[in-house]
Amino acid sequence: MLPTFSDGSGGTQRRYRRSLAFVLVLLISAGFLITAINVLQGPQLRLTSADSAGLVTRSQVSVTLQSDRALEAVTSDQVTVAPSAPFTVTTDGLVIRLRFTLPLKANTTYDVFVTGVAAKNLGTTSTWSTSFTTDPLDFLFLEARDQTTALVQASPHNSSPITLYEAPGITAFSRVASVIAIMREHGSDASLEILDPASGEVERLSFPPGIELVDVAPVSWGASAIVVVNSVGDDDVPVFGAVAMVDLLGERTPSLITALDGTPVSVRKVVVSDGGGYIILWLNNGELMRYDPPSDTIFPVGFASEVWGFDSLGELLVFVDAQGTLALNLRSGEITRVPAGRIDGFQVAHELTTFAPDFSSFQRVGVNSSDSENLNYLVTRSNTQGFHSLITGSLATRQSIGALALSPNGQYLLVETNDQTTPVGYAGLTLTQVSQSTVIQVIDSESSQILFEFPGFSFNW
């Protein structure tokens, strides 16, 4: 008998095919299982993104909620935000976007709940819950000390201010990007210094001959400080109160804003919008002009007998014309008149006005509540009918009230108060009285509660 030999390759192939089939069945089953789980549990929230700083300082800022799959459109009725805040909702693919109409409260945790979140094609709905926290706010001010003046940083969230810089002769400052421009007076001269708060380093800038620093606008434009100078050109003709931009990322020398004929523009006041990017020049003849740096062009705005600055978001220019106080939206051209008002039956005289993002008006007013010719100065909140409610000050006790400024979100109000009085109020105080006796009140604008008081003056958010 001849020997026979078996070929084992056929069995191996059959085992391989069986193993492969088993793996395929397992993968298909796992796929069906995952799909079934996804269908049963509904869309899942994968990521919450929030601009924690922008949500406090600007309107129309969004928070995005990202899903693991494409979604059906979500309506505002399905979304709850706590604390409550006005918003709109849009859905785009994997993303639900909540756009907040007004800035949110600072240093606050917001909880978001979304019900009935459905996948684009099939599956059950799900409920999402998430949260985000907004950034705190802070402000800067000056504080007079023995032989020096300090630049101080404080917050409405705590009572522990921080000294950023201390030197003799500090009179003005402006945040410029990540640094602070500081004006210091040395006898009859003045200089511009640049403070890096992170490192504490200070650099003094050198201005060319013929340029004398007079003042620094409290708000910058981009990376440029806005300064007021006295200028003497090649023709030896002096120009007092000229406006210049100092690009701190560029040559760091003043670039004068000029009229069409090339002469420097002389102003009573320059006001700058932090949010809108507007530079407003109030000329000596009462004209209001807007300067556009990119095009190096000046546009007419109107005439004013007083210019008070911008609202808290930097969108409305608030000034006084022949008909009274008004707020001008520089983008749309819309004008809102501030009515003459009363408080507790007494007529008020508008002294200074600003607006919160919700368009509520805050004012420094003068009130004659007695037979005296001298006014009592108050800070009030007024409605569209001109009815005023008291924020700080007293109808019974006279005091002087200086500047006031709302935080960008309108949540807090800063007020300069001084117990010393003059017939014309704060404007009549001497520089020594202002620096030595002024107190900054930090007020919750909703409750009118005074949260903190700091000795100091010349503040800015």
C-alpha positions in Angstrom: 0.0 0.0 0.0 1.2 3.4 -0.9 1.4 5.9 1.9 -1.0 9.0 1.7 -0.4 12.5 3.0 -3.2 15.0 4.1 -3.1 18.7 3.1 -3.9 20.9 6.2 -4.2 24.1 4.3 -7.9 23.7 3.7 -8.7 23.4 7.4 -6.6 26.4 8.2 -8.4 28.4 5.6 -11.8 27.3 6.9 -10.8 28.3 10.4 -9.5 31.7 9.1 -12.8 32.3 7.3 -14.8 31.3 10.4 -12.7 33.7 12.5 -13.0 36.5 10.0 -16.7 36.0 9.8 -16.9 36.0 13.6 -15.0 39.3 13.8 -17.1 40.9 11.1 -20.3 39.8 12.9 -18.9 41.2 16.1 -18.0 44.5 14.5 -21.4 44.8 12.8 -23.1 43.9 16.1 -21.0 46.5 17.9 -21.9 49.1 15.3 -25.6 48.3 15.6 -25.2 48.4 19.4 -23.5 51.8 19.3 -26.0 53.1 16.9 -28.9 51.8 19.0 -27.3 53.4 22.1 -26.9 56.7 20.3 -30.4 56.6 19.0 -31.7 55.8 22.5 -29.7 58.3 24.4 -30.0 61.2 22.0 -27.4 63.9 21.1 -24.6 64.5 23.7 -23.0 67.8 24.6 -19.3 67.7 23.9 -18.0 71.2 24.4 -19.1 74.6 25.8 -17.1 77.7 24.6 -17.5 81.1 26.1 -15.6 84.4 25.8 -15.6 85.1 29.5 -14.2 88.6 29.2 -16.1 89.7 26.1 -19.4 88.6 27.7 -19.0 91.3 30.4 -17.7 94.1 28.2 -19.7 93.8 24.9 -23.2 93.2 23.7 -24.1 90.5 21.2 -21.4 88.0 22.4 -22.1 84.3 21.9 -21.7 81.1 23.9 -21.5 78.0 21.8 -22.6 74.5 22.7 -21.2 71.7 20.5 -22.9 68.4 20.0 -21.6 65.0 18.8 -23.9 65.0 15.8 -25.9 67.3 13.6 -29.0 68.8 15.3 -32.4 69.9 14.5 -33.1 73.6 15.1 -33.4 74.6 18.8 -35.7 77.5 19.8 -35.4 80.0 22.7 -38.3 78.2 24.4 -36.1 75.2 24.9 -33.3 77.1 26.6 -33.1 78.4 30.1 -30.3 80.6 31.4 -29.8 81.4 35.1 -29.4 84.1 36.2 -31.8 85.3 33.6 -30.4 87.3 30.6 -31.9 88.1 27.2 -30.5 86.1 24.3 -31.3 84.7 20.9 -30.7 81.1 19.7 -29.4 79.7 16.4 -28.5 76.2 15.4 -25.8 75.4 12.8 -24.9 71.8 12.2 -23.3 70.5 15.4 -23.5 73.9 17.2 -26.1 75.7 19.3 -25.2 79.4 19.6 -26.6 81.6 22.3 -26.1 85.2 21.5 -26.6 87.5 24.5 -28.3 90.8 23.7 -26.7 92.7 26.6 -23.4 92.2 28.5 -23.7 89.8 31.4 -22.9 90.3 35.0 -19.2 90.1 36.0 -17.7 87.3 38.1 -20.9 85.3 37.8 -21.6 81.6 37.0 -24.4 81.1 34.5 -26.2 77.8 34.3 -27.6 76.8 30.9 -30.3 74.1 30.4 -31.5 73.0 26.9 -34.4 70.6 26.6 -35.6 68.5 23.6 -32.3 68.5 21.8 -32.9 66.2 18.8 -30.5 64.8 16.2 -31.0 65.9 12.6 -32.2 62.5 11.3 -33.4 60.2 14.0 -33.3 59.2 17.6 -34.7 60.3 21.0 -34.2 63.8 22.4 -31.9 64.7 25.2 -31.5 67.4 27.9 -28.3 69.3 28.2 -27.0 71.2 31.2 -23.8 73.2 31.4 -22.3 76.4 32.9 -19.8 79.1 32.3 -18.3 81.8 34.5 -17.7 85.4 33.4 -14.6 87.4 34.2 -14.4 89.9 37.1 -14.1 93.6 36.4 -11.5 96.1 37.7 -10.7 99.8 37.5 -7.8 102.1 38.0 -7.6 105.3 39.9 -5.1 107.8 41.4 -4.5 108.1 45.2 -2.5 111.0 46.7 0.1 109.9 49.3 2.7 111.8 51.3 5.0 113.0 48.6 3.8 110.8 45.7 0.7 109.8 43.8 -0.1 106.1 43.3 -1.8 104.4 40.4 -4.1 101.8 42.0 -6.0 98.9 40.7 -9.2 97.9 42.4 -12.3 95.7 41.8 -15.9 95.9 42.7 -15.7 92.3 43.8 -13.3 92.8 46.8 -12.0 95.6 49.0 -8.2 94.9 48.5 -6.7 97.4 46.0 -3.3 96.9 44.5 -0.7 99.6 43.9 0.7 99.3 40.4 3.0 102.3 40.4 3.9 105.2 42.7 5.8 108.3 41.8 5.6 112.1 42.3 3.5 114.1 39.9 1.2 111.5 38.3 -1.8 113.4 36.9 -3.4 111.2 34.2 -3.3 107.7 32.8 -4.7 105.5 30.1 -4.8 101.7 29.4 -3.2 101.0 26.1 -3.4 97.3 25.2 -1.4 95.5 27.8 0.4 98.5 29.1 -0.6 101.8 30.8 0.4 105.3 29.6 1.0 107.6 32.5 1.4 111.4 32.5 3.8 112.9 35.1 4.4 116.6 35.8 7.9 117.8 36.8 7.6 121.5 37.7 6.5 123.2 34.5 7.3 120.2 32.3 5.4 116.9 31.8 6.4 113.5 30.4 4.7 110.4 29.2 5.7 107.1 30.8 4.8 103.5 29.8 4.1 101.1 32.6 4.1 97.3 32.0 1.9 96.1 34.9 3.1 92.5 34.5 6.8 93.3 35.1 6.6 96.7 36.8 9.0 98.1 34.3 8.6 101.8 33.4 9.9 103.6 30.3 9.8 107.3 29.7 9.2 108.5 26.2 11.0 111.4 24.6 9.0 113.9 22.6 10.6 115.9 19.8 11.3 119.6 20.2 8.2 121.8 19.9 5.8 119.3 21.5 4.7 119.9 25.0 2.5 117.3 26.7 -0.7 118.8 28.3 -3.0 115.8 29.0 -3.7 112.1 28.2 -7.2 111.0 27.2 -8.4 108.2 29.6 -9.3 105.9 26.8 -6.8 104.8 24.0 -7.4 103.9 20.4 -6.0 100.4 19.7 -2.3 100.5 20.5 -2.2 104.3 20.5 -2.4 106.7 23.4 -4.4 109.8 22.6 -2.7 112.9 24.0 -3.3 116.7 24.0 -0.2 118.8 23.4 0.9 122.3 22.7 2.7 122.4 19.4 5.1 124.7 17.7 5.7 124.0 14.0 8.3 125.0 11.5 6.6 128.4 11.1 7.0 129.1 14.9 3.3 129.5 15.3 2.1 127.8 18.5 -1.0 125.7 18.5 -2.5 125.1 22.0 -4.6 122.0 22.7 -3.6 120.0 19.6 -4.5 116.3 19.6 -2.0 113.6 18.7 -1.8 109.8 18.6 1.2 108.0 20.1 1.6 104.5 18.6 3.2 102.5 21.4 3.9 99.6 19.0 5.4 102.0 16.4 7.7 105.0 16.6 6.3 106.2 20.0 6.3 109.8 18.9 3.2 112.1 18.7 1.4 112.1 15.3 -0.7 115.3 15.2 -4.2 115.2 13.9 -4.5 117.8 11.2 -7.2 119.6 9.3 -7.5 119.6 5.5 -5.0 122.5 5.3 -2.4 120.6 7.3 -2.7 122.6 10.5 -3.0 120.8 13.8 -6.6 120.6 15.2 -7.0 122.5 18.4 -9.7 121.3 20.8 -11.5 122.0 24.1 -11.8 118.3 24.7 -11.1 114.9 23.1 -13.2 111.9 24.0 -12.5 108.3 22.9 -14.9 105.3 22.7 -13.4 102.1 24.1 -16.1 99.9 22.5 -16.9 101.7 19.3 -13.4 103.0 18.4 -14.6 106.6 17.9 -12.4 109.6 18.4 -14.5 112.8 19.0 -12.9 116.2 18.8 -14.8 119.1 20.4 -13.3 122.2 18.8 -12.9 125.6 20.3 -15.8 127.0 18.2 -18.2 124.4 19.5 -18.1 122.1 16.5 -18.0 118.3 17.1 -15.9 116.3 14.7 -15.1 112.6 14.4 -11.6 111.6 13.5 -11.1 108.3 11.6 -7.5 107.1 12.0 -7.4 104.5 9.2 -8.4 107.1 6.6 -6.9 110.1 8.4 -10.2 111.9 7.8 -12.3 114.3 10.0 -16.1 114.2 9.7 -18.6 116.8 11.1 -20.9 115.6 13.8 -22.7 118.7 15.1 -22.4 121.5 17.6 -22.2 121.2 21.4 -22.2 123.5 24.4 -20.9 120.6 26.5 -19.5 117.1 25.8 -19.9 114.5 28.5 -18.4 111.4 26.7 -19.7 108.0 25.7 -22.2 105.5 27.2 -20.8 102.5 29.0 -20.4 100.5 25.8 -18.9 103.3 23.8 -21.6 103.4 21.2 -23.6 106.6 22.1 -22.0 110.1 22.3 -23.6 112.1 25.0 -23.5 115.9 24.8 -25.5 119.1 25.1 -26.8 121.2 22.3 -29.2 124.2 22.0 -32.2 121.9 22.8 -30.7 120.1 25.8 -29.0 116.7 26.6 -28.9 114.1 23.9 -27.4 110.7 23.1 -26.2 110.2 19.5 -25.7 106.8 18.0 -22.7 107.4 15.7 -23.4 104.3 13.7 -27.1 104.7 12.9 -27.4 108.5 13.5 -30.3 107.9 15.9 -30.8 110.7 18.5 -32.3 110.2 21.9 -33.2 113.3 23.9 -32.9 113.3 27.7 -35.9 115.0 29.2 -35.7 117.7 31.9 -36.6 115.9 35.1 -37.6 116.1 38.8 -36.8 114.3 42.0 -39.1 114.5 45.0 -40.9 117.4 43.4 -37.7 119.5 42.8 -36.5 120.4 39.3 -33.1 119.0 38.5 -30.3 120.6 36.4 -28.4 118.1 34.3 -24.7 118.2 35.1 -23.4 115.0 33.6 -25.1 112.0 31.9 -24.2 108.5 30.9 -26.2 105.4 29.8 -26.1 101.7 30.7 -26.4 99.0 28.0 -30.2 98.7 28.8 -30.5 102.4 28.0 -31.1 103.4 31.6 -29.7 106.9 32.3 -27.4 107.9 35.2 -26.8 111.5 35.9 -25.1 114.0 38.2 -27.7 116.7 38.8 -28.0 119.9 40.7 -31.1 120.5 42.8 -32.2 123.6 44.6 -34.0 122.1 47.5 -33.9 125.1 49.8 -34.0 128.9 49.7 -30.2 128.9 49.3 -28.8 129.9 45.8 -26.3 127.0 46.1 -27.3 123.6 44.6 -27.3 120.2 46.2 -25.5 117.7 44.0 -26.8 114.2 43.6 -26.3 111.1 41.4 -29.6 109.8 40.1 -31.1 107.2 37.8 -33.8 108.6 35.5 -36.4 107.0 33.2 -37.7 108.1 29.8 -40.3 110.4 31.4 -37.7 112.3 33.4 -38.5 110.9 36.8 -35.3 110.6 38.9 -34.5 108.2 41.7 -31.6 108.8 44.1 -28.4 106.8 43.8 -26.1 108.8 46.1 -26.0 112.2 47.6 -28.5 114.0 49.8 -31.2 116.7 49.4 -30.5 117.7 53.1 -26.7 117.8 53.2 -24.6 119.5 50.5 -21.5 117.8 49.1 -19.5 118.0 45.9 -19.8 115.2 43.3 -17.3 114.9 40.4 -17.1 112.3 37.7 -19.2 109.2 37.4 -18.6 106.2 35.2 -20.5 102.9 34.6 -18.8 99.6 34.1 -19.1 98.4 30.5 -21.9 96.1 31.5 -23.7 98.8 33.6 -23.5 96.6 36.7 -21.4 99.0 38.8 -21.1 102.8 39.1 -18.1 104.8 40.2 -18.6 108.2 41.7 -16.2 110.9 42.9 -17.6 112.5 46.1 -16.1 115.2 48.3 -17.5 116.6 51.6 -16.0 120.0 50.9 -18.4 122.3 48.9 -18.2 125.3 46.7 -20.9 127.4 45.0 -20.2 125.6 41.8 -19.8 122.1 43.3 -16.8 119.8 42.5 -15.5 122.1 39.7 -14.8 124.8 42.3 -12.5 122.6 44.4 -8.8 123.2 44.3 -6.4 120.4 43.1 -5.3 119.9 46.7 -8.9 119.5 47.9 -9.6 117.0 45.1 -6.5 114.9 45.7 -6.6 114.9 49.5 -10.4 114.7 50.2 -12.1 112.9 47.4 -13.5 109.4 47.9 -14.5 107.0 45.2 -17.7 105.2 45.8 -18.3 101.8 44.2 -22.1 101.4 43.8 -24.2 98.5 42.7 -26.3 100.2 40.0 -29.3 98.0 40.4 -29.7 98.2 44.2 -27.9 101.6 44.7 -25.9 100.0 47.5 -22.5 101.4 48.2 -20.2 98.4 48.1 -16.8 100.0 48.8 -15.2 103.4 49.3 -11.6 104.1 48.3 -9.7 107.4 48.9 -8.8 108.5 45.4 -9.8 110.4 42.2 -9.6 110.2 38.4 -10.8 106.7 37.8 -11.4 104.7 34.7 -12.7 101.1 34.0 
